[in-house]
């Protein structure tokens, strides 16, 4: 079965994110009750398992922090520049910046309160919707997956990036809810928006027929794979 096109992926993810955001903004009771139930249950677990909670804080504050994701994209940006792929490098940079502005703009627009607890196990600033951690991770991993499809045909590399990205995106989303700083819908909306922005960037790139100097069939032009 063929994979969905980047454009279709972007449209579907953006549409679902818009619906979820609208339901939250209008206070749809079933969705808010789901948020409260899941967040409360995980918060009780966080107090009961302090070791697991410390691990989640380490992961969310360092391994999967948005600044870690941005540092990774910065390294990719520099790597592309060194390879002479300046158009691809700046495309990645502009996409990442656009995602950050979109994220902050939506936070200001919805201004959703974060969960509040009598005994919090972690804290976070700014509004809750969408989750910045979740959106940044999804956008970063989406861009990396797109890049490995542009620059390599090695199935092992693509699979490694796919699995590492899936673990990162799922893991960071879990930590944000588990630590009581986000509602589940904040995370889900962040995931959807991050994927939508990455997919939209890929769709626009291919629409203009831009190709890297390293072909999908192997190494640089004029060389053997």
N, C-alpha and C positions, 0 to 999 in steps of 0.2 A: 504494500500500500504506500502510495506517495505521501511524503510529508506535506503538511499544509504550507501554503505560500506565506512568506513573511507579511505580505499585505493583509491576508486574511487573518493571520495570527494577531496582528496589531489591532485590526478592527474589532475582532471578537473580544480580545482581552480588555480593550478600552471600553467597549460597550458594557461588559459585565462589571467592570470597576465603576462605571458611571451609575449603573443600577444599584449596586451595593452602597455607594456613597449617598445616593438619593434616599435610599431606605433608612440609612443611619440619620441623615439630616432631617427627615420627616418623622423620625422616632417610631419606626415600625416595631411594634411590641415583640413579635416572635423573634426578630433578629436581635434586638437588644437583650431579650431574655436568654437567648443562646449565648451571646457574648458574656453576660453576667455569670451564667452557669459554668461555662468552661473556665473563665478567669478565676472564679472563686475556688473551683476544685483544684486547679493547678497551684493557686496561692497556698492552699492548705498543705499540699504536697511539698512546696518549697520550704515551709516551716518545719515539716516533719523530716526532711532530708537535707540537712545543712551542707553536707559534703557535696551532694549533687548540685545544690544551689550555688556553692562556690565555683564549681566547674562551669556552670552556665554563665556565671558572671565573667569568668575568665574568657570564655568563648565570645560572648557578646561584646565585651569591652576591648578585646585585643585581636582575636583571630578573625572575627566577622564584623568588626567595627566598620562603619562607613569610611573612615579615614584609611583603614587597611585596604578596602576595596579601591579607593581613589589612588592610593599609592601603587597598587597593582596595575591599574590602568595607566598611571603615569609611566611606570616601567615599560609597559607595552608601547606607549606613545614614543618613548625614547628609542626603543628597539626598532620600531618601524622607521623612525627618522634615520637611524644609522644604516638601515637597509636601503635608503633612498625612496621609501614609500611615504612621502610627505602627505600626499592626498589622503591616504588611508589613515595616517596618524592624526591628522587634523579632523577627519570625519569622526573618529573615535572620541577625540577631545571635545568637539562641539556637541556630540550626542550626550556625553557624560555631563557637561555643563547644563545643557537643556533639561536633562532629567533632574538635576539638582534644583533648578529654578522652578520646574513644574511641581516638584515635591514641596518646596517651601511655599509656593503660591497656594497649593491646595490645603496645606496645613492652616494657612492664614484664612482661607475662604471658609473652611468648615469649623475651625477652632473647636474641635472636639476635646472634651476633658479626658484625661487619662484616668485609669482606675485609681481609686483612693482606698487605702487600707489603714487600719489602726496600727498595724505593725508591718510596714513595708520592708521588703528584703532588698530593694534596689530603688533607684530614682532616675528620672529623666526629665528633660526640659522640653518646652515648646508643645504644640498641640499634638494630638494622637493620630489623626487620620490624614494621610496614610502613614504607615510606619516607614521612617526613613531608613532604618536598617534593612528591612525587607525589600524596599524598592531599590536601594542602592545595590544590594547583593544580586537581585534578579537582573537588573540592568547590566551590571558588570559581567556576570556569568553569561548572560545572553550575548553580549558583545564578544566575549572570548570564544564562545561556541561558533559564532558567525565567522570570526577571524580564522579559526583552525580549518573551517570548511573552505575558506578562500585560499589558504596558503599551504595546505597539505592534503594528501590523500591517504595518509596512514590511518587505518582504522583504529589502531591502538591509541593513537594520540586523541582522536575524536572521542573515543569511548572514555578515556581518562578525564578529558575536560568535561564531558557530559556528566559523568558520575561525581566528579569533584564539585561541579556546579550544583547538581541536584542536592548533594549533602549540604553544601553551603547554604543554599536558598531555604531548604526545609529546616535546617538546623537553626539558622538565625531567627527564622520566624517562630520556632518553638521557644527559643530563649526569651524572646520579648514578651510572650504571653506568660510563660512559666515564671518569670521574674516580676510579673505584675505591673509592667509599665505600658502594656498595650492590650487592647481588646482583640479577639481573633479577627474581626472584620478589618481592623487597621492593617494587620499583617497580610490578609488575603488581598485586600485592595492594593497594598504596596507591591506584592508579588505581580499582580496583574498589570499594574502600571509600568513596572520595571521591564517586564517582558514586552509590553506594548511599545515602549519607547525604543528598545533594542530592535524589535522586529520592524518598526517603522523606518529606522535608520537603514537597516539592511534592504528593505523594499525600495527606498529612495535611491540607494546606491546602485542597485541592479537595474532600476528603471532607466537610469542615465547611461547604462551600458559600460560602467567603469570597471576595469579589470586590473588586478595587481600585476606587477611584473613577474611574479612567481606564479606560474600556471598551476591549475589543479592537477595537471598530469605529471608534475615532477618539480625539478629545480628551476633556477633562473633560466630565462630565455637563452637558447643556444647551448644549454648544457644537458647532460644526461641526468636522469632522476637519481 
